[in-house]
Amino acid sequence: MKDSQIKQYASQLATKYQDQLSKQRDVVLSITLNEKALQNLMKDFKARSDLLNSINWITVKDAAGGKFLGALKGTTTGRKQEGRNRSIMKYGETYKTCEIDSGVQINWRLIDELEVTQENFEELFTRFTENQFILDMLKIGWHGESQAVNTQAEDLSDVTKGWLAQLKEQNPANIITGGKSAGKIALFTENADYKNLDELATALRNKLPAEYQERNDLVFLVGAELASKANANIQGAYLYSENNGMNNLYLSNYFGGMPSFIPPQFPKKCAVVTTLKNLSIYTQKTSCHRSIYNDENTGDYINAYYRQECYVVENLNLMAAIEHKNVVFENE
């Protein structure tokens, strides 16, 4: 089995991360990323996903601590008869990272075929591996509900708690769970709770405190099935087939006065109003490890990315959502 292309690919990663190839038998690359190398990885990943590039991806020193960007809530300006007007930044809300391990196992035979038949080996190998790492990061953000010792859920809901799960747990008042019928949200019919996306977006916007409702950086995130049922048009639909799955699909219309798009890996019946800078991923600086190694027993190469990481809603008052599991359409 030829491994020249694998070593070339690993050598490029080593150069990018300011390290060198491993001298261990069957280990091509084994690097604990320093701070600069981690920044290079983050820059590379963010360049492939406009959503990942738009939210906060922050490196943190400690495995657990206080939220960074959500400490200041509400307004800051006013007047006091006695003394000065001040809005106090409170770091009462916390984060806690956990072990997250991404890895792809690729058979030698497939590696050989890619080497022999394809000139763009690096691009294809990246598509098989690193692109899926990015998709998984985003999927956990939307679908993560718990943290299992041994994960099994295909939707990655048991890796760690994502943004929606945190909102449900920590600010349930901002979750719409029902309409005329408890535990049921009827959409897009004449007698529905919300007849169209505009009504739904407005209802979610109105869930936010008054001081946030007039912000012009609010966005309306909508699931693919909601957009389809509402006959919403996607901007540049002719480019749809070129989407790599990691980028947003922008809708032509504004809803509730807000720009709208379908984020990658977003639940198909979900809808959210927030700002993109209200969503964060925290990665512990010293925890990240990249490796590529050969498994003689299985006849595979493994490309892996290990880190300590968590998801954070910076300001829980600045996000509202529907319980997508309760959404029903006509005749359902």
SVG drawing of the C-alpha trace seen along z (x, -y; Angstrom):
<svg xmlns="http://www.w3.org/2000/svg" viewBox="-59 -64 71 71">
<polyline fill="none" stroke="black" stroke-width="0.4" points="0.0,0.0 1.5,-3.3 1.6,-6.0 3.5,-8.8 0.5,-11.0 -0.6,-10.5 2.9,-11.6 2.8,-14.6 -0.6,-15.6 0.6,-15.1 3.8,-17.0 1.7,-20.0 -0.3,-19.8 2.9,-19.6 4.3,-22.7 1.0,-24.5 1.1,-23.6 4.8,-24.4 5.8,-20.8 7.3,-17.8 6.2,-14.3 6.3,-11.6 9.2,-9.1 7.2,-6.4 6.3,-3.3 2.8,-3.6 2.3,-7.1 2.6,-9.6 1.6,-12.7 1.1,-13.3 0.9,-17.0 -0.3,-18.7 -1.2,-22.1 0.4,-25.2 -1.6,-28.4 -0.4,-29.6 -1.0,-26.2 -4.5,-26.1 -5.2,-29.6 -4.1,-28.3 -6.5,-25.3 -9.3,-27.6 -8.6,-30.0 -8.6,-27.1 -11.8,-25.6 -13.6,-29.0 -12.6,-29.7 -14.7,-26.7 -17.9,-27.5 -19.5,-31.0 -21.5,-30.0 -18.4,-28.9 -16.8,-32.1 -19.7,-34.3 -20.2,-32.9 -17.5,-33.2 -14.9,-30.5 -12.8,-31.3 -9.8,-29.7 -9.8,-29.5 -7.1,-28.9 -9.1,-26.9 -11.3,-23.8 -14.1,-25.6 -14.8,-29.2 -17.1,-32.1 -18.7,-33.1 -16.8,-35.8 -19.1,-37.8 -22.4,-37.4 -21.5,-39.2 -22.9,-42.5 -26.6,-42.4 -29.1,-45.2 -28.3,-48.9 -25.4,-50.9 -26.5,-54.5 -28.5,-56.7 -28.1,-59.2 -28.0,-59.0 -28.7,-61.9 -26.1,-60.4 -22.9,-59.2 -22.4,-57.8 -24.6,-55.5 -23.1,-52.1 -24.1,-48.7 -22.3,-45.9 -20.8,-43.0 -21.7,-39.8 -19.8,-36.6 -22.2,-34.3 -22.9,-32.1 -20.3,-29.4 -18.9,-27.1 -17.3,-23.7 -15.5,-21.9 -15.5,-18.2 -13.6,-15.7 -14.6,-15.7 -12.8,-13.3 -13.3,-13.4 -11.8,-10.7 -12.2,-9.1 -10.9,-5.6 -10.1,-5.2 -9.3,-1.8 -6.0,-1.4 -7.7,-0.4 -9.6,-3.7 -6.3,-5.5 -4.7,-3.7 -7.5,-4.5 -7.4,-8.1 -3.6,-8.2 -3.8,-6.5 -6.9,-8.1 -7.0,-11.5 -4.6,-14.5 -6.2,-16.5 -5.5,-14.0 -5.2,-16.6 -8.6,-18.1 -10.3,-14.7 -8.7,-13.5 -9.7,-16.8 -13.3,-16.4 -13.4,-12.9 -12.0,-14.0 -11.7,-17.6 -14.9,-18.8 -16.8,-16.2 -15.1,-17.4 -16.6,-20.9 -20.1,-19.5 -20.0,-17.6 -19.0,-20.7 -22.1,-22.5 -24.4,-19.5 -23.5,-19.2 -24.2,-22.9 -27.8,-22.5 -28.6,-18.9 -26.5,-18.3 -28.7,-17.4 -26.6,-15.4 -23.1,-14.1 -22.7,-10.4 -19.6,-8.5 -19.8,-6.3 -21.6,-8.2 -24.0,-6.3 -26.5,-8.8 -26.2,-9.2 -27.4,-12.8 -24.5,-13.5 -27.1,-14.5 -25.2,-12.7 -21.8,-14.3 -22.4,-17.5 -25.1,-20.1 -25.5,-22.5 -27.0,-26.0 -30.7,-24.9 -30.4,-22.5 -28.9,-25.2 -31.7,-27.7 -34.3,-25.1 -32.7,-24.3 -31.6,-27.8 -34.2,-30.1 -37.3,-28.0 -39.5,-31.2 -37.8,-31.9 -38.9,-28.6 -42.3,-28.4 -43.6,-24.9 -47.2,-25.1 -50.0,-27.2 -53.7,-26.8 -53.0,-23.2 -50.4,-22.5 -47.3,-20.7 -48.3,-21.3 -47.2,-24.1 -49.4,-24.2 -47.9,-26.0 -48.8,-27.4 -52.6,-26.8 -55.4,-29.3 -56.2,-28.1 -52.6,-27.5 -50.8,-29.1 -48.6,-30.8 -49.8,-31.1 -46.4,-32.0 -42.8,-32.5 -43.3,-36.2 -45.7,-35.6 -43.4,-33.0 -40.3,-35.3 -42.2,-38.1 -43.5,-35.9 -39.9,-34.8 -38.6,-38.4 -41.2,-39.4 -40.0,-36.8 -36.8,-38.8 -36.7,-41.6 -37.8,-45.0 -34.2,-46.4 -33.2,-43.7 -36.1,-43.7 -35.0,-46.7 -31.4,-45.5 -30.6,-45.2 -28.2,-42.4 -30.9,-39.9 -31.2,-37.0 -34.1,-34.5 -32.7,-31.0 -35.1,-28.5 -35.1,-24.8 -35.1,-23.4 -38.5,-21.8 -40.1,-25.0 -38.6,-26.9 -39.9,-24.3 -43.4,-24.2 -43.6,-28.0 -42.3,-28.1 -39.5,-30.4 -37.0,-31.2 -33.3,-30.6 -30.9,-33.3 -28.8,-32.1 -30.6,-28.8 -28.6,-27.9 -25.6,-27.5 -27.3,-25.1 -25.6,-22.0 -22.2,-23.7 -22.9,-24.1 -20.5,-21.9 -23.0,-21.5 -21.0,-23.7 -22.4,-27.1 -25.7,-28.9 -28.5,-28.9 -29.8,-32.5 -33.5,-33.1 -34.6,-35.9 -37.1,-37.6 -36.8,-39.2 -39.1,-37.7 -40.1,-39.7 -37.8,-42.4 -34.8,-40.1 -32.5,-38.5 -33.1,-34.7 -31.1,-31.7 -30.9,-27.9 -27.8,-27.1 -25.9,-23.9 -26.9,-21.0 -29.9,-23.0 -33.0,-20.9 -35.4,-20.8 -38.4,-22.0 -36.7,-24.5 -36.7,-28.3 -34.5,-30.6 -34.1,-34.4 -30.8,-35.6 -27.6,-37.3 -24.8,-35.2 -22.3,-36.7 -24.5,-35.4 -23.4,-31.8 -20.0,-30.6 -17.7,-27.6 -15.0,-27.5 -11.9,-25.3 -9.3,-24.9 -5.9,-26.0 -3.7,-23.2 -6.1,-20.4 -6.0,-20.1 -4.2,-17.2 -4.0,-16.2 -2.9,-12.8 -2.7,-10.6 -1.7,-7.0 -1.7,-3.6 -3.6,-0.6 -2.0,2.6 -4.7,4.8 -7.6,3.2 -5.8,2.0 -6.8,-1.6 -5.4,-5.1 -7.0,-7.2 -7.2,-11.0 -8.1,-12.4 -8.8,-15.7 -9.1,-15.6 -9.9,-18.6 -11.7,-19.8 -14.6,-21.9 -18.0,-23.3 -20.9,-25.3 -22.1,-28.6 -25.1,-30.9 -23.6,-34.1 -26.8,-35.9 -29.7,-33.6 -32.2,-36.5 -31.0,-37.3 -32.2,-34.0 -35.6,-32.6 -36.6,-29.4 -39.5,-27.0 -39.5,-23.4 -39.0,-21.8 -40.2,-18.4 -43.6,-19.9 -44.1,-21.3 -46.9,-19.9 -48.3,-20.7 -51.7,-20.2 -52.9,-16.5 -50.3,-15.6"/>
</svg>
